[in-house]
Amino acid sequence: MFMVVFLATYLPLATIIGWLDYKKGAVPTGSALGAKVSPWTRDLATALILISEGKGKEAKKILEKWAGST
């Protein structure tokens, strides 16, 4: 009887707590910090902004260092 009550309570509660942590807790904070620290992400975001403003040549110049030696 204990196992039935425990599982019936624990599984939904653990799922809800995990979902809330994923949506509002550690994951969004970690993702935001990672995006700010990563030079690749910063360059990619800058290039996307430049492309949306019609400055494709400047965006290409920023992204060339990540393209390798092709």
N, C-alpha and C positions, 0 to 999 in steps of 0.2 A: 504493500500500500504506500509505503514511504517513497519508493522509486516512481510510482505513477504520479503522485502529487509533486514530487521534486521535478520530474521532467516536464510535467504540464505547466509548472510555474517557471522553471529555469529557462527553457528553450525560447519562449516568447519574450521574456524579459531580457535575455542576453541578446537576442536579435534586435530588439528595439534600442537598447543601449549602444550596441555596435553601429547601428544605422545612424543614430544621433551623433556619435563620435565621428563617424565618417563625414557626415554632412556639415557639422558645426564645430567640430573639435580639432584634432591634431592634423587631419589630412589637408584641409584647406590652408591652414597656417604653414605647414611644411611645404606644400606646393608653392605658395606665394613666396616664401623665403628662398626656396630653390630656384625659382624663376628670376629673382632679383640677383642672386649670387652667380648664376651661370652666365659666363660671357657669351656662349653660343645662343642662349635664349634671348639675352639682351640684344645681340646683333640681329637675330631673326626678327624680333619685334620691331626694331628700328627700321630694318629693311622693308617690312610689311607696311609700316607707316609711310615710308618714302614712296613705295610703289603706289599706295592709295592716293598720294599727292601728285602722282605723275612724274616722279623723280627716279625713274628706273635706272639711270646710269649711276647715280649715287648709291642706290641699293645694291647694284651689281658690284660696285667697288667694295662695299662693306662685306658682302658674302663671298668674295673671291678667296679670302684667306681660309674659308672653311671648305672650299671645293677641292682642295688638294692641288696637285701639279698636273692638271689635265689641260 
